Amino acid sequence: MITRQQYFGKWLNSPDMTPVVEEAAEHLIEIVNSLMQIAEQEGVHFPINPVTGSQISGRLYGGFRPKDCAEGSPCSAHKLGMAVDLYDPDGEIDAWCFANQEVLGIHHVHLEHPEATKGWSHWSIKVPLSGRTVFWP
């Protein structure tokens, strides 16, 4: 399961963590943990990223991203507290999500297309411009 500390990382006390961002992130974490639990019950394994020590992917920017982060657009869901990248080195998480889009939809989670996220699975509660559950970044 993802914790608040893991999601915000070194930006836990950042001025970019406004009350609106914090509320969105708390909602995201709750949904992500609930969805992870469902997937785990179906046999999906959420490995620990050796770099972050959690299920969050990347080196630094798989969870919350501050506004001055060069990764992502100014309105990136990560900068709004509305997205997380889960460590998915074998594509197992993306495969489950792609096969269970109705479950994602029930939880209001949107997934970047697995072909665009090799090694991680991008989950967002921000509706993409396409409005689709699975979208191309």
Secondary structure in CASP SS format (residue, H / E / C, confidence):
PFRMAT SS
TARGET T0000
AUTHOR 0000-0000-0000
METHOD secondary structure of the structure
MODEL  1
M C 1.00
I C 1.00
T C 1.00
R H 1.00
Q H 1.00
Q H 1.00
Y H 1.00
F H 1.00
G H 1.00
K H 1.00
W H 1.00
L C 1.00
N C 1.00
S C 1.00
P C 1.00
D C 1.00
M C 1.00
T C 1.00
P H 1.00
V H 1.00
V H 1.00
E H 1.00
E H 1.00
A H 1.00
A H 1.00
E H 1.00
H H 1.00
L H 1.00
I H 1.00
E H 1.00
I H 1.00
V H 1.00
N H 1.00
S H 1.00
L H 1.00
M H 1.00
Q H 1.00
I H 1.00
A H 1.00
E H 1.00
Q H 1.00
E C 1.00
G C 1.00
V C 1.00
H C 1.00
F C 1.00
P C 1.00
I C 1.00
N E 1.00
P C 1.00
V C 1.00
T C 1.00
G C 1.00
S E 1.00
Q C 1.00
I E 1.00
S C 1.00
G C 1.00
R C 1.00
L C 1.00
Y C 1.00
G C 1.00
G C 1.00
F C 1.00
R C 1.00
P C 1.00
K C 1.00
D C 1.00
C C 1.00
A C 1.00
E C 1.00
G C 1.00
S C 1.00
P C 1.00
C C 1.00
S C 1.00
A C 1.00
H C 1.00
K C 1.00
L C 1.00
G C 1.00
M C 1.00
A E 1.00
V E 1.00
D E 1.00
L E 1.00
Y E 1.00
D E 1.00
P C 1.00
D C 1.00
G C 1.00
E H 1.00
I H 1.00
D H 1.00
A H 1.00
W H 1.00
C H 1.00
F H 1.00
A H 1.00
N C 1.00
Q H 1.00
E H 1.00
V H 1.00
L H 1.00
G H 1.00
I H 1.00
H C 1.00
H C 1.00
V C 1.00
H E 1.00
L E 1.00
E E 1.00
H C 1.00
P H 1.00
E H 1.00
A H 1.00
T C 1.00
K C 1.00
G E 1.00
W E 1.00
S E 1.00
H E 1.00
W E 1.00
S E 1.00
I C 1.00
K C 1.00
V C 1.00
P C 1.00
L C 1.00
S C 1.00
G C 1.00
R C 1.00
T C 1.00
V E 1.00
F E 1.00
W C 1.00
P C 1.00
END
